[in-house]
């Protein structure tokens, strides 16, 4: 993948600017918050091009911003920030905030030790890949009817618990117990249903991940 080849103007040690003159249609400059070490990594993918692309959107205010954790996303960069003025034909952009906004982090603890797992790491990795579909276009093994799909949208994590994919304790340790009131499946288009119906039980792609770690030091045993 070819990385960033465009201009970056240094403002100070932690701010860099993509000028409006870089690309036709840019309404505002791009502003990147990063030091030189971070910038070396940021340049490797197309995230900065996406910063410039966002700067062309109608109603954008002042800057297309990039935070230090910026990386290549779908349309807009992950770690990108932009504000739009509704009075100036500003837009609402799901891609800017991430349409997988419900993704989060979960820690699952076991009683296994590193000594037990280390000789079996390769087998464990293969098992994870074989049982947890991941990546763009992956399909889950869970098959649901249209009615069940609507229940997933309205019941959230409680649906998964009822089907045996989790426990009540999981819900207690999940924000909003895995479901926010007011979901209206009738607002979902048929095309969106078709895209999503085979994705139940998949990990996703991009910065969605699963990893195995061990505790090597306890800082507070309480």
C-alpha positions in Angstrom: 0.0 0.0 0.0 1.4 3.4 -1.0 1.4 5.8 2.0 1.0 9.5 2.2 2.9 11.5 -0.5 1.2 14.8 0.0 2.4 18.0 1.8 2.5 18.4 5.6 3.2 21.8 7.0 4.7 21.8 10.5 2.9 24.2 12.9 4.7 23.1 16.0 6.1 19.9 17.5 2.7 18.3 17.9 0.6 19.8 15.1 0.8 19.4 11.3 -1.4 20.9 8.5 -2.5 19.6 5.2 -3.1 22.8 3.2 -6.3 23.5 1.3 -4.3 23.8 -1.8 -3.3 20.1 -1.7 -6.5 18.9 -3.3 -9.3 20.4 -5.4 -12.5 20.8 -3.4 -10.9 21.0 0.1 -13.0 23.6 2.0 -10.7 23.7 5.1 -7.2 22.5 5.9 -6.5 19.2 7.6 -5.0 19.4 11.1 -3.1 16.4 12.5 -2.1 16.1 16.2 1.1 14.0 16.4 4.8 14.2 17.1 7.4 13.2 14.5 7.6 9.6 15.7 3.8 9.0 15.5 3.8 10.7 12.1 6.2 8.1 10.7 3.5 5.4 11.3 0.6 7.6 10.3 2.2 8.2 6.9 2.2 4.4 6.1 -1.4 4.1 5.1 -4.1 6.3 3.4 -5.5 7.9 6.6 -4.1 11.3 5.8 -5.7 11.1 2.3 -9.0 10.5 4.1 -8.4 13.5 6.3 -8.1 15.6 3.1 -11.3 13.9 1.7 -13.3 14.8 4.7 -12.2 18.4 4.3 -14.2 18.5 1.0 -17.5 17.7 2.7 -20.3 20.4 2.7 -20.6 22.6 5.8 -17.3 21.4 7.4 -16.1 23.9 10.1 -12.6 25.2 10.4 -10.6 21.9 10.1 -10.7 18.2 9.2 -9.0 17.0 12.4 -6.9 13.9 13.1 -6.1 12.7 16.6 -2.8 10.9 17.5 -4.4 7.4 17.1 -5.5 8.0 13.5 -5.5 5.1 11.1 -7.2 4.1 7.8 -10.9 3.7 8.1 -14.0 3.3 5.9 -14.3 6.6 4.1 -13.3 8.7 7.0 -10.2 7.9 9.1 -10.5 6.2 12.5 -9.5 8.9 14.9 -10.8 11.7 12.7 -12.9 14.5 14.0 -15.0 17.0 12.0 -17.9 19.4 12.8 -20.5 20.5 10.3 -22.7 23.6 10.3 -26.3 22.7 9.6 -26.9 26.3 8.5 -24.2 25.9 5.8 -25.6 22.7 4.2 -23.7 20.7 6.8 -24.1 16.9 6.7 -24.7 14.1 9.2 -22.1 11.4 8.4 -22.4 7.9 10.0 -19.0 7.0 8.5 -17.4 9.8 10.4 -18.4 8.5 13.8 -18.2 4.8 12.9 -21.3 2.7 12.1 -19.9 0.0 14.4 -20.2 2.4 17.3 -21.3 -0.4 19.6 -18.0 -2.1 19.5 -16.2 -2.4 22.8 -13.6 -4.4 24.8 -14.4 -7.5 26.9 -11.9 -9.3 29.2 -12.6 -13.0 29.7 -10.6 -14.5 32.6 -9.6 -18.2 32.8 -7.8 -20.2 35.5 -5.1 -21.4 32.9 -1.5 -20.5 33.4 1.1 -19.4 30.8 3.0 -22.7 31.4 -0.1 -24.7 30.4 -0.9 -22.6 27.3 2.6 -21.8 25.9 3.2 -25.3 24.3 -0.3 -25.1 22.7 -0.3 -21.5 21.4 -0.3 -22.6 17.7 -3.2 -25.0 18.2 -5.1 -22.3 20.1 -4.6 -19.7 17.4 -5.9 -22.2 14.7 -8.9 -23.0 16.9 -9.7 -19.3 17.4 -9.6 -18.7 13.6 -11.7 -21.8 12.9 -14.4 -21.0 15.4 -14.6 -17.2 15.2 -15.2 -15.8 11.7 -13.3 -12.6 11.2 -12.5 -10.1 8.4 -14.4 -8.3 5.7 -17.1 -10.4 4.2 -16.9 -13.1 6.8 -20.1 -15.0 7.7 -21.2 -16.3 11.0 -22.5 -19.8 11.7 -25.6 -18.3 13.5 -28.6 -18.3 11.2 -31.7 -16.3 12.2 -35.0 -15.5 10.7 -36.1 -12.0 9.9 -38.2 -12.0 13.1 -35.2 -13.1 15.2 -33.0 -10.5 13.5 -35.4 -7.8 14.7 -35.3 -9.2 18.2 -31.5 -8.8 18.1 -31.9 -5.2 17.2 -34.4 -4.5 20.0 -33.1 -6.8 22.8 -29.4 -6.5 22.2 -27.1 -8.6 24.3 -30.1 -10.1 26.2 -31.0 -11.9 23.0 -27.6 -13.5 23.0 -27.8 -14.5 26.6 -31.3 -16.1 26.1 -29.8 -18.2 23.2 -27.0 -19.4 25.4 -24.2 -17.2 24.0 -23.6 -15.5 27.4 -24.7 -15.3 31.0 -26.7 -12.8 33.1 -23.5 -11.8 34.7 -22.2 -10.7 31.3 -25.2 -8.3 31.1 -24.4 -6.8 34.5 -20.9 -6.0 33.3 -22.0 -4.5 30.0 -22.8 -0.8 29.4 -26.6 -0.3 29.5 -26.8 -4.1 30.1 -26.2 -4.5 26.3 -29.4 -2.7 25.2 -30.6 0.9 24.9 -34.3 1.6 24.8 -35.9 3.1 21.7 -34.5 0.9 19.0 -36.9 0.9 16.0 -36.1 -1.9 13.5 -38.6 -0.4 11.0 -36.1 2.3 10.3 -33.6 -0.3 9.0 -33.7 -0.7 5.2 -34.1 -4.1 3.6 -30.6 -3.6 2.0 -29.1 -3.1 5.5 -30.9 -6.3 6.7 -29.5 -8.3 3.8 -25.9 -7.0 4.6 -26.2 -7.8 8.2 -28.1 -11.0 8.5 -25.1 -13.3 8.0 -22.8 -11.3 10.3 -24.2 -12.4 13.7 -21.4 -14.2 15.6 -18.5 -12.7 13.6 -15.7 -10.6 15.0 -15.6 -8.0 12.2 -12.5 -6.5 10.7 -10.2 -3.4 10.9 -9.3 -2.8 14.5 -11.7 -5.5 15.8 -9.5 -8.1 17.4 -9.2 -11.0 19.8 -6.0 -11.8 21.6 -4.7 -14.0 24.4 -2.6 -12.5 27.2 -1.3 -13.5 30.6 -0.8 -11.6 33.8 2.9 -11.2 34.6 2.6 -8.7 37.4 -0.1 -7.8 39.9 -0.1 -4.2 41.0 -3.0 -4.3 43.5 -4.3 -7.7 44.7 -7.4 -6.1 46.1 
